[in-house]
Amino acid sequence: MLGLLGQATFYLTYARRTIGNDRGLALVMCDDAEEVLSRVKSPSSRSAEDQELRAKLMTAYIDLGNLQKDFGNTENATASFNKAEKLK
């Protein structure tokens, strides 16, 4: 799971870094991050490890939502923010 989450985080970081220079590439990175995040199974237990994974997953969805909002895609941004909220 952390491998997929790490991959999504990489895509989001790269998207944030390139958004000013190459919006098309940044958008592709956001799409890739969203696809990878969809494959991460949300943790169901309250163990410390699952709590940490849940927090990292929430952060990733918030980052994705913020990027989507920057692109003017409020519908997808809202969906990402809602996914983050469900992980609380």
PDB file with SEQRES, HELIX, SHEET and CRYST1 records, atoms N, CA, C and O in Angstrom:
SEQRES   1 A   88  MET LEU GLY LEU LEU GLY GLN ALA THR PHE TYR LEU THR          
SEQRES   2 A   88  TYR ALA ARG ARG THR ILE GLY ASN ASP ARG GLY LEU ALA          
SEQRES   3 A   88  LEU VAL MET CYS ASP ASP ALA GLU GLU VAL LEU SER ARG          
SEQRES   4 A   88  VAL LYS SER PRO SER SER ARG SER ALA GLU ASP GLN GLU          
SEQRES   5 A   88  LEU ARG ALA LYS LEU MET THR ALA TYR ILE ASP LEU GLY          
SEQRES   6 A   88  ASN LEU GLN LYS ASP PHE GLY ASN THR GLU ASN ALA THR          
SEQRES   7 A   88  ALA SER PHE ASN LYS ALA GLU LYS LEU LYS                      
HELIX    1 AA1 LEU A    2  THR A   18  1                                  17    
HELIX    2 AA2 ARG A   23  SER A   38  1                                  16    
HELIX    3 AA3 ALA A   48  ASP A   70  1                                  23    
HELIX    4 AA4 THR A   74  LYS A   86  1                                  13    
CRYST1    1.000    1.000    1.000  90.00  90.00  90.00 P 1           1          
ATOM      1  N   MET A   1       0.813  -1.197   0.000  1.00  0.00           N  
ATOM      2  CA  MET A   1       0.000   0.000   0.000  1.00  0.00           C  
ATOM      3  C   MET A   1       0.858   1.263   0.000  1.00  0.00           C  
ATOM      4  O   MET A   1       0.580   2.203  -0.745  1.00  0.00           O  
ATOM      5  N   LEU A   2       1.890   1.287   0.827  1.00  0.00           N  
ATOM      6  CA  LEU A   2       2.719   2.478   0.868  1.00  0.00           C  
ATOM      7  C   LEU A   2       3.431   2.692  -0.456  1.00  0.00           C  
ATOM      8  O   LEU A   2       3.755   3.827  -0.805  1.00  0.00           O  
ATOM      9  N   GLY A   3       3.683   1.605  -1.208  1.00  0.00           N  
ATOM     10  CA  GLY A   3       4.282   1.753  -2.523  1.00  0.00           C  
ATOM     11  C   GLY A   3       3.376   2.535  -3.462  1.00  0.00           C  
ATOM     12  O   GLY A   3       3.834   3.441  -4.159  1.00  0.00           O  
ATOM     13  N   LEU A   4       2.099   2.191  -3.483  1.00  0.00           N  
ATOM     14  CA  LEU A   4       1.144   2.926  -4.310  1.00  0.00           C  
ATOM     15  C   LEU A   4       0.983   4.356  -3.818  1.00  0.00           C  
ATOM     16  O   LEU A   4       0.928   5.292  -4.615  1.00  0.00           O  
ATOM     17  N   LEU A   5       0.909   4.518  -2.524  1.00  0.00           N  
ATOM     18  CA  LEU A   5       0.763   5.852  -1.955  1.00  0.00           C  
ATOM     19  C   LEU A   5       1.992   6.707  -2.261  1.00  0.00           C  
ATOM     20  O   LEU A   5       1.868   7.894  -2.562  1.00  0.00           O  
ATOM     21  N   GLY A   6       3.165   6.106  -2.184  1.00  0.00           N  
ATOM     22  CA  GLY A   6       4.391   6.813  -2.528  1.00  0.00           C  
ATOM     23  C   GLY A   6       4.401   7.228  -3.988  1.00  0.00           C  
ATOM     24  O   GLY A   6       4.867   8.316  -4.327  1.00  0.00           O  
ATOM     25  N   GLN A   7       3.891   6.367  -4.849  1.00  0.00           N  
ATOM     26  CA  GLN A   7       3.810   6.674  -6.271  1.00  0.00           C  
ATOM     27  C   GLN A   7       2.859   7.846  -6.498  1.00  0.00           C  
ATOM     28  O   GLN A   7       3.176   8.762  -7.256  1.00  0.00           O  
ATOM     29  N   ALA A   8       1.706   7.822  -5.853  1.00  0.00           N  
ATOM     30  CA  ALA A   8       0.742   8.914  -6.001  1.00  0.00           C  
ATOM     31  C   ALA A   8       1.330  10.222  -5.486  1.00  0.00           C  
ATOM     32  O   ALA A   8       1.140  11.273  -6.099  1.00  0.00           O  
ATOM     33  N   THR A   9       2.036  10.164  -4.372  1.00  0.00           N  
ATOM     34  CA  THR A   9       2.661  11.361  -3.804  1.00  0.00           C  
ATOM     35  C   THR A   9       3.699  11.927  -4.765  1.00  0.00           C  
ATOM     36  O   THR A   9       3.805  13.143  -4.924  1.00  0.00           O  
ATOM     37  N   PHE A  10       4.462  11.051  -5.404  1.00  0.00           N  
ATOM     38  CA  PHE A  10       5.439  11.497  -6.394  1.00  0.00           C  
ATOM     39  C   PHE A  10       4.730  12.244  -7.530  1.00  0.00           C  
ATOM     40  O   PHE A  10       5.149  13.335  -7.916  1.00  0.00           O  
ATOM     41  N   TYR A  11       3.666  11.655  -8.055  1.00  0.00           N  
ATOM     42  CA  TYR A  11       2.924  12.300  -9.145  1.00  0.00           C  
ATOM     43  C   TYR A  11       2.399  13.675  -8.724  1.00  0.00           C  
ATOM     44  O   TYR A  11       2.481  14.639  -9.485  1.00  0.00           O  
ATOM     45  N   LEU A  12       1.859  13.754  -7.508  1.00  0.00           N  
ATOM     46  CA  LEU A  12       1.311  15.023  -7.027  1.00  0.00           C  
ATOM     47  C   LEU A  12       2.404  16.072  -6.834  1.00  0.00           C  
ATOM     48  O   LEU A  12       2.212  17.242  -7.165  1.00  0.00           O  
ATOM     49  N   THR A  13       3.530  15.655  -6.306  1.00  0.00           N  
ATOM     50  CA  THR A  13       4.650  16.581  -6.123  1.00  0.00           C  
ATOM     51  C   THR A  13       5.149  17.084  -7.468  1.00  0.00           C  
ATOM     52  O   THR A  13       5.417  18.275  -7.628  1.00  0.00           O  
ATOM     53  N   TYR A  14       5.274  16.193  -8.424  1.00  0.00           N  
ATOM     54  CA  TYR A  14       5.733  16.565  -9.755  1.00  0.00           C  
ATOM     55  C   TYR A  14       4.724  17.498 -10.427  1.00  0.00           C  
ATOM     56  O   TYR A  14       5.107  18.456 -11.099  1.00  0.00           O  
ATOM     57  N   ALA A  15       3.447  17.214 -10.242  1.00  0.00           N  
ATOM     58  CA  ALA A  15       2.410  18.068 -10.823  1.00  0.00           C  
ATOM     59  C   ALA A  15       2.504  19.480 -10.250  1.00  0.00           C  
ATOM     60  O   ALA A  15       2.402  20.460 -10.989  1.00  0.00           O  
ATOM     61  N   ARG A  16       2.695  19.585  -8.956  1.00  0.00           N  
ATOM     62  CA  ARG A  16       2.795  20.893  -8.305  1.00  0.00           C  
ATOM     63  C   ARG A  16       4.015  21.658  -8.833  1.00  0.00           C  
ATOM     64  O   ARG A  16       3.950  22.872  -9.028  1.00  0.00           O  
ATOM     65  N   ARG A  17       5.105  20.961  -9.059  1.00  0.00           N  
ATOM     66  CA  ARG A  17       6.338  21.604  -9.532  1.00  0.00           C  
ATOM     67  C   ARG A  17       6.249  22.047 -10.986  1.00  0.00           C  
ATOM     68  O   ARG A  17       6.914  23.005 -11.378  1.00  0.00           O  
ATOM     69  N   THR A  18       5.439  21.366 -11.793  1.00  0.00           N  
ATOM     70  CA  THR A  18       5.400  21.666 -13.223  1.00  0.00           C  
ATOM     71  C   THR A  18       4.188  22.490 -13.639  1.00  0.00           C  
ATOM     72  O   THR A  18       4.089  22.890 -14.799  1.00  0.00           O  
ATOM     73  N   ILE A  19       3.275  22.747 -12.725  1.00  0.00           N  
ATOM     74  CA  ILE A  19       2.025  23.408 -13.101  1.00  0.00           C  
ATOM     75  C   ILE A  19       2.252  24.774 -13.751  1.00  0.00           C  
ATOM     76  O   ILE A  19       1.493  25.169 -14.637  1.00  0.00           O  
ATOM     77  N   GLY A  20       3.285  25.496 -13.322  1.00  0.00           N  
ATOM     78  CA  GLY A  20       3.555  26.804 -13.896  1.00  0.00           C  
ATOM     79  C   GLY A  20       4.212  26.749 -15.257  1.00  0.00           C  
ATOM     80  O   GLY A  20       4.056  27.671 -16.057  1.00  0.00           O  
ATOM     81  N   ASN A  21       4.942  25.686 -15.533  1.00  0.00           N  
ATOM     82  CA  ASN A  21       5.694  25.565 -16.786  1.00  0.00           C  
ATOM     83  C   ASN A  21       4.997  24.721 -17.842  1.00  0.00           C  
ATOM     84  O   ASN A  21       5.078  25.010 -19.036  1.00  0.00           O  
ATOM     85  N   ASP A  22       4.315  23.682 -17.394  1.00  0.00           N  
ATOM     86  CA  ASP A  22       3.694  22.752 -18.337  1.00  0.00           C  
ATOM     87  C   ASP A  22       2.400  22.220 -17.727  1.00  0.00           C  
ATOM     88  O   ASP A  22       2.376  21.153 -17.113  1.00  0.00           O  
ATOM     89  N   ARG A  23       1.341  22.975 -17.906  1.00  0.00           N  
ATOM     90  CA  ARG A  23       0.055  22.600 -17.308  1.00  0.00           C  
ATOM     91  C   ARG A  23      -0.446  21.262 -17.832  1.00  0.00           C  
ATOM     92  O   ARG A  23      -1.092  20.508 -17.105  1.00  0.00           O  
ATOM     93  N   GLY A  24      -0.148  20.967 -19.094  1.00  0.00           N  
ATOM     94  CA  GLY A  24      -0.584  19.693 -19.663  1.00  0.00           C  
ATOM     95  C   GLY A  24       0.050  18.512 -18.954  1.00  0.00           C  
ATOM     96  O   GLY A  24      -0.624  17.536 -18.625  1.00  0.00           O  
ATOM     97  N   LEU A  25       1.345  18.606 -18.721  1.00  0.00           N  
ATOM     98  CA  LEU A  25       2.048  17.539 -18.009  1.00  0.00           C  
ATOM     99  C   LEU A  25       1.557  17.452 -16.565  1.00  0.00           C  
ATOM    100  O   LEU A  25       1.380  16.356 -16.033  1.00  0.00           O  
ATOM    101  N   ALA A  26       1.337  18.600 -15.935  1.00  0.00           N  
ATOM    102  CA  ALA A  26       0.842  18.597 -14.558  1.00  0.00           C  
ATOM    103  C   ALA A  26      -0.530  17.937 -14.475  1.00  0.00           C  
ATOM    104  O   ALA A  26      -0.817  17.221 -13.516  1.00  0.00           O  
ATOM    105  N   LEU A  27      -1.366  18.172 -15.462  1.00  0.00           N  
ATOM    106  CA  LEU A  27      -2.690  17.555 -15.488  1.00  0.00           C  
ATOM    107  C   LEU A  27      -2.584  16.040 -15.650  1.00  0.00           C  
ATOM    108  O   LEU A  27      -3.321  15.290 -15.009  1.00  0.00           O  
ATOM    109  N   VAL A  28      -1.675  15.595 -16.501  1.00  0.00           N  
ATOM    110  CA  VAL A  28      -1.451  14.152 -16.669  1.00  0.00           C  
ATOM    111  C   VAL A  28      -0.984  13.537 -15.346  1.00  0.00           C  
ATOM    112  O   VAL A  28      -1.431  12.454 -14.968  1.00  0.00           O  
ATOM    113  N   MET A  29      -0.093  14.228 -14.654  1.00  0.00           N  
ATOM    114  CA  MET A  29       0.396  13.733 -13.362  1.00  0.00           C  
ATOM    115  C   MET A  29      -0.742  13.639 -12.346  1.00  0.00           C  
ATOM    116  O   MET A  29      -0.789  12.697 -11.554  1.00  0.00           O  
ATOM    117  N   CYS A  30      -1.653  14.602 -12.364  1.00  0.00           N  
ATOM    118  CA  CYS A  30      -2.821  14.551 -11.470  1.00  0.00           C  
ATOM    119  C   CYS A  30      -3.704  13.354 -11.807  1.00  0.00           C  
ATOM    120  O   CYS A  30      -4.164  12.637 -10.919  1.00  0.00           O  
ATOM    121  N   ASP A  31      -3.930  13.150 -13.094  1.00  0.00           N  
ATOM    122  CA  ASP A  31      -4.741  12.001 -13.520  1.00  0.00           C  
ATOM    123  C   ASP A  31      -4.090  10.691 -13.094  1.00  0.00           C  
ATOM    124  O   ASP A  31      -4.771   9.774 -12.636  1.00  0.00           O  
ATOM    125  N   ASP A  32      -2.769  10.605 -13.247  1.00  0.00           N  
ATOM    126  CA  ASP A  32      -2.049   9.396 -12.833  1.00  0.00           C  
ATOM    127  C   ASP A  32      -2.162   9.196 -11.318  1.00  0.00           C  
ATOM    128  O   ASP A  32      -2.370   8.077 -10.847  1.00  0.00           O  
ATOM    129  N   ALA A  33      -2.026  10.281 -10.568  1.00  0.00           N  
ATOM    130  CA  ALA A  33      -2.137  10.185  -9.104  1.00  0.00           C  
ATOM    131  C   ALA A  33      -3.527   9.708  -8.706  1.00  0.00           C  
ATOM    132  O   ALA A  33      -3.674   8.863  -7.824  1.00  0.00           O  
ATOM    133  N   GLU A  34      -4.543  10.253  -9.360  1.00  0.00           N  
ATOM    134  CA  GLU A  34      -5.921   9.852  -9.050  1.00  0.00           C  
ATOM    135  C   GLU A  34      -6.139   8.364  -9.328  1.00  0.00           C  
ATOM    136  O   GLU A  34      -6.796   7.668  -8.553  1.00  0.00           O  
ATOM    137  N   GLU A  35      -5.585   7.890 -10.434  1.00  0.00           N  
ATOM    138  CA  GLU A  35      -5.727   6.475 -10.784  1.00  0.00           C  
ATOM    139  C   GLU A  35      -5.034   5.588  -9.755  1.00  0.00           C  
ATOM    140  O   GLU A  35      -5.580   4.563  -9.346  1.00  0.00           O  
ATOM    141  N   VAL A  36      -3.844   5.977  -9.341  1.00  0.00           N  
ATOM    142  CA  VAL A  36      -3.103   5.195  -8.349  1.00  0.00           C  
ATOM    143  C   VAL A  36      -3.831   5.222  -6.998  1.00  0.00           C  
ATOM    144  O   VAL A  36      -3.956   4.191  -6.337  1.00  0.00           O  
ATOM    145  N   LEU A  37      -4.304   6.390  -6.598  1.00  0.00           N  
ATOM    146  CA  LEU A  37      -5.019   6.493  -5.322  1.00  0.00           C  
ATOM    147  C   LEU A  37      -6.268   5.618  -5.308  1.00  0.00           C  
ATOM    148  O   LEU A  37      -6.648   5.092  -4.261  1.00  0.00           O  
ATOM    149  N   SER A  38      -6.903   5.462  -6.458  1.00  0.00           N  
ATOM    150  CA  SER A  38      -8.108   4.627  -6.516  1.00  0.00           C  
ATOM    151  C   SER A  38      -7.793   3.158  -6.243  1.00  0.00           C  
ATOM    152  O   SER A  38      -8.687   2.384  -5.903  1.00  0.00           O  
ATOM    153  N   ARG A  39      -6.524   2.773  -6.392  1.00  0.00           N  
ATOM    154  CA  ARG A  39      -6.124   1.386  -6.142  1.00  0.00           C  
ATOM    155  C   ARG A  39      -5.674   1.142  -4.702  1.00  0.00           C  
ATOM    156  O   ARG A  39      -5.448  -0.001  -4.306  1.00  0.00           O  
ATOM    157  N   VAL A  40      -5.542   2.220  -3.914  1.00  0.00           N  
ATOM    158  CA  VAL A  40      -5.136   2.069  -2.516  1.00  0.00           C  
ATOM    159  C   VAL A  40      -6.378   1.746  -1.691  1.00  0.00           C  
ATOM    160  O   VAL A  40      -7.340   2.514  -1.661  1.00  0.00           O  
ATOM    161  N   LYS A  41      -6.337   0.608  -1.032  1.00  0.00           N  
ATOM    162  CA  LYS A  41      -7.469   0.205  -0.199  1.00  0.00           C  
ATOM    163  C   LYS A  41      -7.418   0.974   1.116  1.00  0.00           C  
ATOM    164  O   LYS A  41      -6.393   1.004   1.798  1.00  0.00           O  
ATOM    165  N   SER A  42      -8.528   1.587   1.454  1.00  0.00           N  
ATOM    166  CA  SER A  42      -8.601   2.358   2.694  1.00  0.00           C  
ATOM    167  C   SER A  42      -8.476   1.426   3.894  1.00  0.00           C  
ATOM    168  O   SER A  42      -9.154   0.400   3.959  1.00  0.00           O  
ATOM    169  N   PRO A  43      -7.609   1.782   4.847  1.00  0.00           N  
ATOM    170  CA  PRO A  43      -7.443   0.935   6.028  1.00  0.00           C  
ATOM    171  C   PRO A  43      -8.715   0.913   6.866  1.00  0.00           C  
ATOM    172  O   PRO A  43      -9.409   1.921   6.994  1.00  0.00           O  
ATOM    173  N   SER A  44      -9.007  -0.253   7.432  1.00  0.00           N  
ATOM    174  CA  SER A  44     -10.253  -0.386   8.182  1.00  0.00           C  
ATOM    175  C   SER A  44     -10.052  -0.475   9.687  1.00  0.00           C  
ATOM    176  O   SER A  44     -10.997  -0.267  10.448  1.00  0.00           O  
ATOM    177  N   SER A  45      -8.852  -0.777  10.122  1.00  0.00           N  
ATOM    178  CA  SER A  45      -8.642  -0.906  11.564  1.00  0.00           C  
ATOM    179  C   SER A  45      -8.178   0.425  12.158  1.00  0.00           C  
ATOM    180  O   SER A  45      -7.921   1.387  11.435  1.00  0.00           O  
ATOM    181  N   ARG A  46      -8.079   0.458  13.464  1.00  0.00           N  
ATOM    182  CA  ARG A  46      -7.644   1.663  14.173  1.00  0.00           C  
ATOM    183  C   ARG A  46      -6.228   1.502  14.724  1.00  0.00           C  
ATOM    184  O   ARG A  46      -5.832   2.214  15.648  1.00  0.00           O  
ATOM    185  N   SER A  47      -5.466   0.565  14.154  1.00  0.00           N  
ATOM    186  CA  SER A  47      -4.088   0.371  14.599  1.00  0.00           C  
ATOM    187  C   SER A  47      -3.279   1.620  14.272  1.00  0.00           C  
ATOM    188  O   SER A  47      -3.674   2.417  13.421  1.00  0.00           O  
ATOM    189  N   ALA A  48      -2.158   1.787  14.944  1.00  0.00           N  
ATOM    190  CA  ALA A  48      -1.300   2.956  14.710  1.00  0.00           C  
ATOM    191  C   ALA A  48      -0.827   2.992  13.254  1.00  0.00           C  
ATOM    192  O   ALA A  48      -0.761   4.057  12.639  1.00  0.00           O  
ATOM    193  N   GLU A  49      -0.505   1.833  12.719  1.00  0.00           N  
ATOM    194  CA  GLU A  49      -0.046   1.762  11.325  1.00  0.00           C  
ATOM    195  C   GLU A  49      -1.147   2.195  10.360  1.00  0.00           C  
ATOM    196  O   GLU A  49      -0.898   2.950   9.420  1.00  0.00           O  
ATOM    197  N   ASP A  50      -2.372   1.708  10.602  1.00  0.00           N  
ATOM    198  CA  ASP A  50      -3.489   2.086   9.733  1.00  0.00           C  
ATOM    199  C   ASP A  50      -3.847   3.560   9.899  1.00  0.00           C  
ATOM    200  O   ASP A  50      -4.243   4.209   8.931  1.00  0.00           O  
ATOM    201  N   GLN A  51      -3.717   4.091  11.099  1.00  0.00           N  
ATOM    202  CA  GLN A  51      -3.982   5.517  11.329  1.00  0.00           C  
ATOM    203  C   GLN A  51      -2.997   6.358  10.520  1.00  0.00           C  
ATOM    204  O   GLN A  51      -3.378   7.368   9.927  1.00  0.00           O  
ATOM    205  N   GLU A  52      -1.743   5.943  10.498  1.00  0.00           N  
ATOM    206  CA  GLU A  52      -0.722   6.664   9.740  1.00  0.00           C  
ATOM    207  C   GLU A  52      -1.022   6.594   8.241  1.00  0.00           C  
ATOM    208  O   GLU A  52      -0.929   7.600   7.538  1.00  0.00           O  
ATOM    209  N   LEU A  53      -1.377   5.424   7.765  1.00  0.00           N  
ATOM    210  CA  LEU A  53      -1.718   5.261   6.355  1.00  0.00           C  
ATOM    211  C   LEU A  53      -2.940   6.105   6.007  1.00  0.00           C  
ATOM    212  O   LEU A  53      -2.973   6.756   4.962  1.00  0.00           O  
ATOM    213  N   ARG A  54      -3.936   6.092   6.876  1.00  0.00           N  
ATOM    214  CA  ARG A  54      -5.145   6.885   6.654  1.00  0.00           C  
ATOM    215  C   ARG A  54      -4.801   8.373   6.547  1.00  0.00           C  
ATOM    216  O   ARG A  54      -5.322   9.065   5.671  1.00  0.00           O  
ATOM    217  N   ALA A  55      -3.930   8.870   7.430  1.00  0.00           N  
ATOM    218  CA  ALA A  55      -3.533  10.281   7.412  1.00  0.00           C  
ATOM    219  C   ALA A  55      -2.794  10.623   6.125  1.00  0.00           C  
ATOM    220  O   ALA A  55      -3.020  11.684   5.544  1.00  0.00           O  
ATOM    221  N   LYS A  56      -1.920   9.741   5.678  1.00  0.00           N  
ATOM    222  CA  LYS A  56      -1.177   9.991   4.435  1.00  0.00           C  
ATOM    223  C   LYS A  56      -2.107   9.952   3.224  1.00  0.00           C  
ATOM    224  O   LYS A  56      -1.946  10.731   2.285  1.00  0.00           O  
ATOM    225  N   LEU A  57      -3.061   9.058   3.251  1.00  0.00           N  
ATOM    226  CA  LEU A  57      -4.028   8.964   2.164  1.00  0.00           C  
ATOM    227  C   LEU A  57      -4.914  10.215   2.130  1.00  0.00           C  
ATOM    228  O   LEU A  57      -5.206  10.745   1.058  1.00  0.00           O  
ATOM    229  N   MET A  58      -5.331  10.674   3.290  1.00  0.00           N  
ATOM    230  CA  MET A  58      -6.103  11.917   3.372  1.00  0.00           C  
ATOM    231  C   MET A  58      -5.323  13.085   2.792  1.00  0.00           C  
ATOM    232  O   MET A  58      -5.863  13.871   2.014  1.00  0.00           O  
ATOM    233  N   THR A  59      -4.056  13.202   3.167  1.00  0.00           N  
ATOM    234  CA  THR A  59      -3.209  14.279   2.669  1.00  0.00           C  
ATOM    235  C   THR A  59      -3.091  14.222   1.152  1.00  0.00           C  
ATOM    236  O   THR A  59      -3.138  15.253   0.480  1.00  0.00           O  
ATOM    237  N   ALA A  60      -2.938  13.023   0.620  1.00  0.00           N  
ATOM    238  CA  ALA A  60      -2.819  12.868  -0.832  1.00  0.00           C  
ATOM    239  C   ALA A  60      -4.104  13.320  -1.534  1.00  0.00           C  
ATOM    240  O   ALA A  60      -4.045  14.000  -2.558  1.00  0.00           O  
ATOM    241  N   TYR A  61      -5.264  12.941  -0.984  1.00  0.00           N  
ATOM    242  CA  TYR A  61      -6.522  13.361  -1.602  1.00  0.00           C  
ATOM    243  C   TYR A  61      -6.725  14.874  -1.494  1.00  0.00           C  
ATOM    244  O   TYR A  61      -7.268  15.492  -2.410  1.00  0.00           O  
ATOM    245  N   ILE A  62      -6.300  15.464  -0.402  1.00  0.00           N  
ATOM    246  CA  ILE A  62      -6.392  16.921  -0.263  1.00  0.00           C  
ATOM    247  C   ILE A  62      -5.466  17.603  -1.263  1.00  0.00           C  
ATOM    248  O   ILE A  62      -5.858  18.575  -1.908  1.00  0.00           O  
ATOM    249  N   ASP A  63      -4.246  17.102  -1.393  1.00  0.00           N  
ATOM    250  CA  ASP A  63      -3.310  17.660  -2.381  1.00  0.00           C  
ATOM    251  C   ASP A  63      -3.883  17.549  -3.797  1.00  0.00           C  
ATOM    252  O   ASP A  63      -3.816  18.496  -4.582  1.00  0.00           O  
ATOM    253  N   LEU A  64      -4.438  16.393  -4.105  1.00  0.00           N  
ATOM    254  CA  LEU A  64      -5.048  16.195  -5.417  1.00  0.00           C  
ATOM    255  C   LEU A  64      -6.196  17.181  -5.620  1.00  0.00           C  
ATOM    256  O   LEU A  64      -6.308  17.797  -6.680  1.00  0.00           O  
ATOM    257  N   GLY A  65      -7.035  17.328  -4.618  1.00  0.00           N  
ATOM    258  CA  GLY A  65      -8.155  18.269  -4.711  1.00  0.00           C  
ATOM    259  C   GLY A  65      -7.691  19.697  -4.928  1.00  0.00           C  
ATOM    260  O   GLY A  65      -8.281  20.435  -5.718  1.00  0.00           O  
ATOM    261  N   ASN A  66      -6.638  20.087  -4.231  1.00  0.00           N  
ATOM    262  CA  ASN A  66      -6.110  21.442  -4.406  1.00  0.00           C  
ATOM    263  C   ASN A  66      -5.579  21.661  -5.823  1.00  0.00           C  
ATOM    264  O   ASN A  66      -5.791  22.719  -6.415  1.00  0.00           O  
ATOM    265  N   LEU A  67      -4.895  20.666  -6.356  1.00  0.00           N  
ATOM    266  CA  LEU A  67      -4.400  20.772  -7.733  1.00  0.00           C  
ATOM    267  C   LEU A  67      -5.564  20.824  -8.730  1.00  0.00           C  
ATOM    268  O   LEU A  67      -5.551  21.616  -9.672  1.00  0.00           O  
ATOM    269  N   GLN A  68      -6.554  19.982  -8.513  1.00  0.00           N  
ATOM    270  CA  GLN A  68      -7.712  19.982  -9.406  1.00  0.00           C  
ATOM    271  C   GLN A  68      -8.424  21.334  -9.350  1.00  0.00           C  
ATOM    272  O   GLN A  68      -8.894  21.847 -10.366  1.00  0.00           O  
ATOM    273  N   LYS A  69      -8.494  21.892  -8.159  1.00  0.00           N  
ATOM    274  CA  LYS A  69      -9.086  23.222  -8.007  1.00  0.00           C  
ATOM    275  C   LYS A  69      -8.277  24.265  -8.766  1.00  0.00           C  
ATOM    276  O   LYS A  69      -8.845  25.155  -9.399  1.00  0.00           O  
ATOM    277  N   ASP A  70      -6.951  24.158  -8.706  1.00  0.00           N  
ATOM    278  CA  ASP A  70      -6.077  25.075  -9.449  1.00  0.00           C  
ATOM    279  C   ASP A  70      -6.323  24.985 -10.956  1.00  0.00           C  
ATOM    280  O   ASP A  70      -6.172  25.975 -11.672  1.00  0.00           O  
ATOM    281  N   PHE A  71      -6.697  23.814 -11.429  1.00  0.00           N  
ATOM    282  CA  PHE A  71      -6.998  23.623 -12.844  1.00  0.00           C  
ATOM    283  C   PHE A  71      -8.414  24.076 -13.195  1.00  0.00           C  
ATOM    284  O   PHE A  71      -8.797  24.073 -14.365  1.00  0.00           O  
ATOM    285  N   GLY A  72      -9.183  24.462 -12.191  1.00  0.00           N  
ATOM    286  CA  GLY A  72     -10.556  24.894 -12.430  1.00  0.00           C  
ATOM    287  C   GLY A  72     -11.544  23.754 -12.503  1.00  0.00           C  
ATOM    288  O   GLY A  72     -12.687  23.946 -12.919  1.00  0.00           O  
ATOM    289  N   ASN A  73     -11.118  22.572 -12.105  1.00  0.00           N  
ATOM    290  CA  ASN A  73     -11.979  21.395 -12.147  1.00  0.00           C  
ATOM    291  C   ASN A  73     -12.605  21.195 -10.768  1.00  0.00           C  
ATOM    292  O   ASN A  73     -12.199  20.320 -10.003  1.00  0.00           O  
ATOM    293  N   THR A  74     -13.599  22.026 -10.473  1.00  0.00           N  
ATOM    294  CA  THR A  74     -14.190  22.018  -9.130  1.00  0.00           C  
ATOM    295  C   THR A  74     -14.943  20.732  -8.825  1.00  0.00           C  
ATOM    296  O   THR A  74     -14.998  20.309  -7.670  1.00  0.00           O  
ATOM    297  N   GLU A  75     -15.517  20.109  -9.834  1.00  0.00           N  
ATOM    298  CA  GLU A  75     -16.257  18.862  -9.602  1.00  0.00           C  
ATOM    299  C   GLU A  75     -15.320  17.764  -9.101  1.00  0.00           C  
ATOM    300  O   GLU A  75     -15.618  17.098  -8.109  1.00  0.00           O  
ATOM    301  N   ASN A  76     -14.193  17.574  -9.782  1.00  0.00           N  
ATOM    302  CA  ASN A  76     -13.224  16.560  -9.348  1.00  0.00           C  
ATOM    303  C   ASN A  76     -12.569  16.956  -8.027  1.00  0.00           C  
ATOM    304  O   ASN A  76     -12.293  16.101  -7.185  1.00  0.00           O  
ATOM    305  N   ALA A  77     -12.321  18.248  -7.848  1.00  0.00           N  
ATOM    306  CA  ALA A  77     -11.730  18.710  -6.594  1.00  0.00           C  
ATOM    307  C   ALA A  77     -12.647  18.379  -5.427  1.00  0.00           C  
ATOM    308  O   ALA A  77     -12.192  17.888  -4.394  1.00  0.00           O  
ATOM    309  N   THR A  78     -13.926  18.645  -5.588  1.00  0.00           N  
ATOM    310  CA  THR A  78     -14.895  18.345  -4.530  1.00  0.00           C  
ATOM    311  C   THR A  78     -14.932  16.852  -4.236  1.00  0.00           C  
ATOM    312  O   THR A  78     -15.012  16.448  -3.076  1.00  0.00           O  
ATOM    313  N   ALA A  79     -14.874  16.035  -5.275  1.00  0.00           N  
ATOM    314  CA  ALA A  79     -14.864  14.577  -5.081  1.00  0.00           C  
ATOM    315  C   ALA A  79     -13.626  14.150  -4.295  1.00  0.00           C  
ATOM    316  O   ALA A  79     -13.717  13.300  -3.409  1.00  0.00           O  
ATOM    317  N   SER A  80     -12.475  14.731  -4.612  1.00  0.00           N  
ATOM    318  CA  SER A  80     -11.243  14.393  -3.891  1.00  0.00           C  
ATOM    319  C   SER A  80     -11.328  14.827  -2.433  1.00  0.00           C  
ATOM    320  O   SER A  80     -10.935  14.083  -1.534  1.00  0.00           O  
ATOM    321  N   PHE A  81     -11.845  16.035  -2.201  1.00  0.00           N  
ATOM    322  CA  PHE A  81     -11.990  16.517  -0.826  1.00  0.00           C  
ATOM    323  C   PHE A  81     -12.967  15.626  -0.044  1.00  0.00           C  
ATOM    324  O   PHE A  81     -12.758  15.370   1.142  1.00  0.00           O  
ATOM    325  N   ASN A  82     -14.023  15.159  -0.704  1.00  0.00           N  
ATOM    326  CA  ASN A  82     -14.970  14.266  -0.040  1.00  0.00           C  
ATOM    327  C   ASN A  82     -14.331  12.932   0.316  1.00  0.00           C  
ATOM    328  O   ASN A  82     -14.608  12.370   1.376  1.00  0.00           O  
ATOM    329  N   LYS A  83     -13.478  12.424  -0.563  1.00  0.00           N  
ATOM    330  CA  LYS A  83     -12.765  11.171  -0.263  1.00  0.00           C  
ATOM    331  C   LYS A  83     -11.856  11.359   0.951  1.00  0.00           C  
ATOM    332  O   LYS A  83     -11.756  10.478   1.804  1.00  0.00           O  
ATOM    333  N   ALA A  84     -11.203  12.502   1.019  1.00  0.00           N  
ATOM    334  CA  ALA A  84     -10.352  12.787   2.174  1.00  0.00           C  
ATOM    335  C   ALA A  84     -11.190  12.859   3.441  1.00  0.00           C  
ATOM    336  O   ALA A  84     -10.803  12.320   4.478  1.00  0.00           O  
ATOM    337  N   GLU A  85     -12.312  13.507   3.360  1.00  0.00           N  
ATOM    338  CA  GLU A  85     -13.203  13.652   4.525  1.00  0.00           C  
ATOM    339  C   GLU A  85     -13.698  12.289   5.037  1.00  0.00           C  
ATOM    340  O   GLU A  85     -13.816  12.088   6.246  1.00  0.00           O  
ATOM    341  N   LYS A  86     -13.981  11.378   4.139  1.00  0.00           N  
ATOM    342  CA  LYS A  86     -14.462  10.044   4.529  1.00  0.00           C  
ATOM    343  C   LYS A  86     -13.404   9.249   5.274  1.00  0.00           C  
ATOM    344  O   LYS A  86     -13.730   8.298   5.985  1.00  0.00           O  
ATOM    345  N   LEU A  87     -12.148   9.625   5.120  1.00  0.00           N  
ATOM    346  CA  LEU A  87     -11.061   8.894   5.786  1.00  0.00           C  
ATOM    347  C   LEU A  87     -10.861   9.329   7.238  1.00  0.00           C  
ATOM    348  O   LEU A  87     -10.093   8.703   7.969  1.00  0.00           O  
ATOM    349  N   LYS A  88     -11.532  10.378   7.656  1.00  0.00           N  
ATOM    350  CA  LYS A  88     -11.378  10.862   9.047  1.00  0.00           C  
ATOM    351  C   LYS A  88     -11.868   9.844  10.034  1.00  0.00           C  
ATOM    352  O   LYS A  88     -11.816  10.079  11.241  1.00  0.00           O  
TER     353      LYS A  88                                                      
END                                                                             
